[in-house]
Amino acid sequence: MTTPINIGFLVYPDVIQLDVMAAYQVLTFPPNITVYLIWKTLTPITSNDGLIITPTTTFDNCPSLDVIFVPGGGMGQVEVMRDQEILNFLQQKSATAKYIASVCTGSMILAAANLLQGYKATCHWAFREQLAMLGVDVIPERVVIDKNRITGAGVTSGIDLGLTLVSLLCGDDIAKMTQLMLEYNPKPPFDAGIPETAGKSIVNPLMQYGKPLVEAFLAQTREIVQQIKL
């Protein structure tokens, strides 16, 4: 608990705020962990649902990181996946980080940066096929660990991922204290958190509602795949 640990969260316009904040809340509990919110500038950005997030450091001023963490996003993520400056930054920081982590569709950003190919990983259930298209061995689990790659499924899995990281970085007891502090003992009112339990009557209209986002991600995924082939 005395060794300083630096964790950096990539934030960007249209990022999903809970992708950031779920793990952020967990990881800021141990006193030896410092968490940075990283973007190109320090100008506040707007998340996918309108929450304002203020970066705390920039690409140029970012310190050495023990963990680089990439959250998923809305339509703005498509731009992130084709932004070479961002992909280069992730490659640079990943080269020296102890752990490389993502939650939700953040794993697709890591894959776009060629940081997940050949690894087992997970993402939000609606984008597993697209992640597989990028050369990733997709595992439909809440949290997947493969060597130093740690990925979480959909949005709320950031809590589980955060606790997993605390355990790896600080030990099981600190992770359990963190869980207790948060009173993380979920008992959801519905058994509808995954397609298998939600049923087609819920899954189908949701997929229809999210069709523009899925199609936008698919188009960018195909573009990346074509570039890899070239």
C-alpha positions as CSV (number, residue, x, y, z in Angstrom):
1,M,0.0,0.0,0.0
2,T,3.0,2.3,0.0
3,T,4.2,2.0,-3.6
4,P,2.6,4.7,-5.7
5,I,0.5,3.5,-8.6
6,N,-0.6,5.6,-11.6
7,I,-3.7,4.7,-13.5
8,G,-4.7,6.6,-16.7
9,F,-8.2,6.6,-18.1
10,L,-8.6,7.7,-21.7
11,V,-11.5,10.1,-22.0
12,Y,-12.9,11.6,-25.2
13,P,-16.0,13.3,-26.5
14,D,-19.0,11.0,-26.4
15,V,-17.4,8.6,-23.9
16,I,-19.9,6.6,-21.8
17,Q,-19.6,8.2,-18.4
18,L,-20.3,5.1,-16.4
19,D,-17.6,3.2,-18.4
20,V,-15.3,5.7,-16.8
21,M,-16.8,6.3,-13.4
22,A,-17.7,2.8,-12.3
23,A,-14.0,1.7,-12.4
24,Y,-12.8,5.2,-11.4
25,Q,-14.9,5.1,-8.2
26,V,-13.4,1.7,-7.3
27,L,-9.8,2.5,-8.2
28,T,-9.6,5.8,-6.3
29,F,-10.2,4.1,-2.9
30,P,-6.7,2.7,-2.2
31,P,-4.6,5.8,-1.0
32,N,-1.5,4.8,-3.0
33,I,-3.4,5.0,-6.4
34,T,-3.5,8.2,-8.4
35,V,-6.0,8.2,-11.3
36,Y,-5.6,10.5,-14.3
37,L,-8.2,11.4,-16.9
38,I,-6.3,11.8,-20.1
39,W,-7.2,13.6,-23.3
40,K,-5.5,15.7,-25.9
41,T,-6.2,18.9,-24.0
42,L,-7.6,20.0,-20.6
43,T,-10.7,21.3,-22.2
44,P,-13.9,19.7,-20.6
45,I,-15.5,17.1,-22.8
46,T,-19.1,16.0,-23.0
47,S,-20.0,12.4,-22.4
48,N,-22.6,10.5,-24.4
49,D,-25.4,11.4,-22.0
50,G,-24.3,15.0,-21.4
51,L,-22.1,14.7,-18.3
52,I,-19.2,17.1,-18.4
53,I,-15.8,15.4,-17.7
54,T,-12.7,17.5,-17.2
55,P,-9.4,15.8,-18.2
56,T,-6.6,16.1,-15.6
57,T,-3.7,15.6,-17.9
58,T,-2.9,15.6,-21.6
59,F,-1.2,13.1,-23.9
60,D,2.0,15.3,-23.9
61,N,2.1,15.6,-20.1
62,C,0.9,12.2,-19.0
63,P,3.2,10.5,-16.5
64,S,4.3,6.9,-16.7
65,L,1.3,4.6,-16.1
66,D,1.0,1.3,-14.3
67,V,-2.4,0.8,-15.9
68,I,-3.9,2.3,-19.1
69,F,-7.7,2.0,-19.1
70,V,-9.9,2.5,-22.1
71,P,-13.7,3.0,-21.8
72,G,-16.2,2.6,-24.5
73,G,-18.3,5.4,-26.1
74,G,-21.2,6.3,-28.4
75,M,-20.9,7.6,-31.9
76,G,-17.8,9.5,-31.0
77,Q,-15.9,6.3,-30.5
78,V,-15.9,5.8,-34.2
79,E,-13.6,8.9,-34.6
80,V,-11.4,7.6,-31.8
81,M,-10.9,4.3,-33.5
82,R,-9.6,6.1,-36.7
83,D,-7.6,8.7,-34.8
84,Q,-3.9,7.8,-35.2
85,E,-2.7,10.2,-32.6
86,I,-4.9,8.4,-30.0
87,L,-3.9,5.0,-31.2
88,N,-0.2,5.9,-31.1
89,F,-0.6,7.2,-27.5
90,L,-2.2,4.0,-26.4
91,Q,0.6,1.9,-28.0
92,Q,3.2,4.1,-26.4
93,K,1.7,3.8,-22.9
94,S,0.9,0.2,-23.2
95,A,4.5,-0.6,-24.0
96,T,5.5,0.2,-20.4
97,A,2.2,-0.3,-18.5
98,K,1.9,-3.3,-16.1
99,Y,-1.8,-3.8,-17.1
100,I,-3.8,-2.8,-20.2
101,A,-7.5,-2.6,-19.5
102,S,-10.8,-1.7,-21.1
103,V,-14.5,-1.9,-20.4
104,C,-17.5,-2.2,-22.8
105,T,-16.5,-1.3,-26.4
106,G,-13.2,0.2,-25.2
107,S,-11.7,-3.2,-26.2
108,M,-12.5,-2.3,-29.8
109,I,-10.3,0.8,-29.4
110,L,-7.5,-1.3,-28.0
111,A,-8.0,-3.7,-31.0
112,A,-7.8,-0.7,-33.4
113,A,-4.5,0.1,-31.8
114,N,-3.4,-3.5,-32.4
115,L,-3.2,-4.2,-28.7
116,L,-5.6,-7.1,-28.3
117,Q,-4.9,-9.3,-31.4
118,G,-4.0,-12.8,-30.2
119,Y,-5.5,-12.2,-26.7
120,K,-8.7,-13.4,-25.1
121,A,-11.0,-10.4,-24.3
122,T,-14.6,-9.4,-23.9
123,C,-16.8,-6.4,-24.6
124,H,-20.5,-5.4,-24.5
125,W,-22.6,-8.3,-25.8
126,A,-23.9,-6.4,-28.8
127,F,-20.4,-5.9,-30.2
128,R,-18.7,-9.3,-29.7
129,E,-18.8,-10.3,-33.3
130,Q,-17.2,-7.0,-34.3
131,L,-14.4,-7.4,-31.8
132,A,-13.8,-10.9,-33.2
133,M,-13.5,-9.4,-36.7
134,L,-10.5,-7.5,-35.4
135,G,-8.6,-10.7,-34.6
136,V,-9.5,-10.9,-30.9
137,D,-10.4,-14.2,-29.2
138,V,-13.7,-13.1,-27.7
139,I,-14.9,-14.7,-24.4
140,P,-18.4,-14.0,-23.2
141,E,-17.5,-13.4,-19.6
142,R,-18.0,-10.5,-17.2
143,V,-14.2,-9.9,-16.8
144,V,-11.5,-11.7,-18.9
145,I,-7.8,-11.8,-17.9
146,D,-5.2,-12.8,-20.5
147,K,-1.7,-12.1,-19.3
148,N,-1.6,-8.4,-18.7
149,R,-4.8,-7.6,-20.7
150,I,-7.9,-7.2,-18.5
151,T,-11.2,-6.5,-20.2
152,G,-14.7,-6.0,-19.0
153,A,-18.1,-6.7,-20.7
154,G,-20.8,-4.1,-20.7
155,V,-21.0,-0.8,-18.9
156,T,-21.5,-1.9,-15.3
157,S,-18.8,-4.5,-15.4
158,G,-16.4,-1.6,-14.8
159,I,-17.1,-2.2,-11.1
160,D,-16.0,-5.8,-11.3
161,L,-13.0,-4.9,-13.5
162,G,-12.0,-2.2,-11.0
163,L,-12.1,-4.6,-8.1
164,T,-10.1,-7.1,-10.1
165,L,-7.4,-4.5,-10.7
166,V,-7.4,-3.4,-7.1
167,S,-6.9,-7.1,-6.1
168,L,-4.0,-7.5,-8.6
169,L,-2.4,-4.2,-7.6
170,C,-3.0,-4.0,-3.8
171,G,-4.2,-7.5,-2.7
172,D,-7.5,-9.2,-2.1
173,D,-8.1,-7.6,1.3
174,I,-7.9,-4.1,0.0
175,A,-10.2,-5.1,-2.9
176,K,-12.7,-6.6,-0.4
177,M,-12.5,-3.4,1.7
178,T,-13.2,-1.4,-1.4
179,Q,-16.2,-3.6,-2.2
180,L,-17.5,-3.2,1.3
181,M,-17.0,0.5,1.3
182,L,-19.1,0.7,-1.9
183,E,-21.7,-1.8,-0.5
184,Y,-21.4,-3.5,-3.8
185,N,-23.9,-6.3,-3.2
186,P,-26.1,-6.1,-6.3
187,K,-29.6,-7.5,-6.3
188,P,-31.1,-6.1,-9.5
189,P,-34.9,-5.8,-9.7
190,F,-35.0,-7.7,-13.1
191,D,-33.0,-10.7,-14.5
192,A,-32.5,-8.9,-17.8
193,G,-28.8,-8.0,-17.7
194,I,-27.8,-10.3,-20.6
195,P,-29.7,-11.3,-23.7
196,E,-30.0,-14.9,-22.6
197,T,-32.2,-13.9,-19.6
198,A,-33.8,-10.8,-21.0
199,G,-35.5,-12.7,-23.9
200,K,-36.2,-11.7,-27.5
201,S,-39.1,-9.4,-26.6
202,I,-36.6,-7.1,-24.8
203,V,-33.5,-7.8,-27.0
204,N,-35.1,-7.2,-30.4
205,P,-36.5,-3.7,-29.7
206,L,-33.3,-2.7,-28.0
207,M,-31.2,-3.8,-31.0
208,Q,-33.5,-1.8,-33.3
209,Y,-33.1,1.3,-31.1
210,G,-29.3,0.8,-31.1
211,K,-29.0,0.0,-34.8
212,P,-27.4,3.3,-35.9
213,L,-24.6,2.8,-33.4
214,V,-24.1,-0.8,-34.2
215,E,-23.9,-0.1,-37.9
216,A,-21.5,2.8,-37.4
217,F,-19.2,0.6,-35.4
218,L,-19.5,-2.2,-38.0
219,A,-18.5,0.2,-40.8
220,Q,-15.4,1.3,-38.9
221,T,-14.5,-2.3,-38.0
222,R,-14.7,-3.3,-41.6
223,E,-12.5,-0.3,-42.5
224,I,-9.9,-1.4,-39.9
225,V,-10.0,-5.0,-41.1
226,Q,-9.4,-3.9,-44.7
227,Q,-6.4,-1.8,-43.6
228,I,-5.0,-4.8,-41.8
229,K,-5.3,-6.9,-45.0
230,L,-3.6,-4.2,-47.0
